[in-house]
Amino acid sequence: MRNVIFITFCVIAFLASGQVVTLDSCRHMALRNNKEIQQAALAIDKAGYQRKEAAAAYLPQFDLTAGYIYNSCRVSLVKEDQMLPTKSFNLETGTYDYNLVIDPRTGTPLQVNGQYVPSTIALLPKSGLSYNIHNLMGGALTVTQPIYMGGKITAMNQITDLAQQLAREMRDSKIEDVIYNVDAAYWQVVSLCAKQKLARSYVSLVEKLDNDVKAMVNEGVATRANQLAVDVKLNEANVDLTKVDNGVTLSRMLLAQLCGLPVNTMMTLADEGQDELGILLSPSTYNLDEVFNKRHDVRSLELATKIYDQQVKVARSEMMPKLAAVAALHATNPNSYDGFENRFGAAFSVGATLRMPLWHWGGLSNKVKAAQVEANVKRLELDDAKEKIALQISQAAFRYQEAFKTYEATKANLAQADENLRIADIAFKEGMGTIDEVLAAQTAWLKANSEKIDAEIDVQLTHEYLNKVMGDLSY
C-alpha cells in the first residue's frame, strides 16, 4: 500500500513539473489505478484458493470431535434388585438343571401360584448396575480417506483450474477495455487540442480581415455592411474557440480520471502539438481461427463450456457408488469400555464406508440431463459469439479502410483550401476580390482543417478498435 501511495505521489509530482506524458504512460497509470482490474486480480486469487481447496479433497481428512454433557441423574440398568435362578450340572443327563425346591410329600418340584420355586438364587443388586453419568465427556479423532467418489473430486479439480483460467481471461479482457478507453480519451484530447490551435488560427485570420475592413471603411472603399459581416464571423469564431477550450478542459479531466489521477490534473500529451501523426495504412488481413485464439471473450466462453461439461460429471457422480476408508481413535468418560468407571477409556477402530444410490425416482438422472442442457446452451453461446465476432471484424476492417481513405481525401481537400484562401487573399488585396469571397475561403479553410483533424483521429481510433476486435491490442 505504501508503494502504491509513493508511486501515485511521484506521478502527480511528475505531471506537476510540466513533463510530457506519452500514451504508454497513460496506459500504465490507468492499469495501475483501475479498480475493476484490481477486483479482477482479487478474483484470480480467490479462484486460486478454491483450486487448492479442491485439490485437498484427494488427501485424508483429520477431524477432532469433543463434547461434554451434564446429567442431573444417575442411570440404572434395572429398576430394582434382581434375583435370578441358578442351575447345577446333572451327571445323569449331562445337562444343566434348575436348582428347585422339592416337595417332601410328592418328591416333585414345589410350585407356588403355578411357578417353580428355586432353591438357590443369584442376586444382582440395583446398586451394582447403577452408574454415575453426571459428567459425561467424549471425543474422537477421525481420519477419512476418499477412495472413489464417482469422479466428483477429479471433476471439481478440473472446474477450479478452469475457473482460475477464466478469471485471468476476464482480467485481461478488462485490461483491454481500459486501454481502449484510455486511448480513445487520449486521442480525443489530441483532436481537441488540434482544433483549439485551429480555432485560434481562424480567429487570428478573421481579426486580421476585420482590421483591414475597418481601415477600408475609414477610407471609404468598403461599406458598413461589409464590416458587420466580418464582425459576425469574428463573434462566431470566438464562440467556437470558447467551446473548444471547454472541450479541451473536459477531455483532459476525463483522461485524468481514467488514469486514476485527480480530475484537475493538467497533463501535456506527447502528440497534442504535432501537425502530422505519421499515419500509415496497416494491413487488415486476418485468420478467424487465430483471432478466436487471441480473443479473451472467446477463450472465456470456451473455458465456461468446459466448466459446464465438468458440471455434468459432478451431477453424474451423484449416481455412482462412493467408497471411503475411515479410522478413528475415540475416548469416553465414564469409561464405556470397562464398567463405566469415572475415568477416560479409549479405543481404536478401522473401517470403510460404501454408499450406493439405488432408486431416487429419476431425480439424479434428471439432474444430469439438466446439466447437459446447460452445457449445450454454453456451446450455442460460443458459436453465436464466433459468428458475431466474424461480422464485427469485417465491419471494423471496412471502417478502418474507409477512415484511411477519408483521411487521404481530407489532405487533398486541405491543400485545395489553402490554395483557395491564398488566391482569395491576393485577389482581395489587389481589389479583384470581395470580402464575401475571403470569408467563404476562410470558412472552407476552417472546415477542411477540421475535417482533416477528425479524419486523422478517426484513423487512430478505428485502427485501435480493429486491433481490439482482432485481439491484437498490445499492452
PyMOL commands that set and color helices and strands:
alter all, ss='L'
color gray80, all
select helices_A, chain A and resi 2-16+23-33+35-58+126-129+152-219+224-258+288-294+296-317+363-429+435-469
alter helices_A, ss='H'
color red, helices_A
select strands_A, chain A and resi 20-21+61-70+75-76+82-85+87-90+95-98+111-112+115-116+121-124+130-131+135-148+268-269+322-333+345-355
alter strands_A, ss='S'
color yellow, strands_A
deselect
rebuild
show_as cartoon
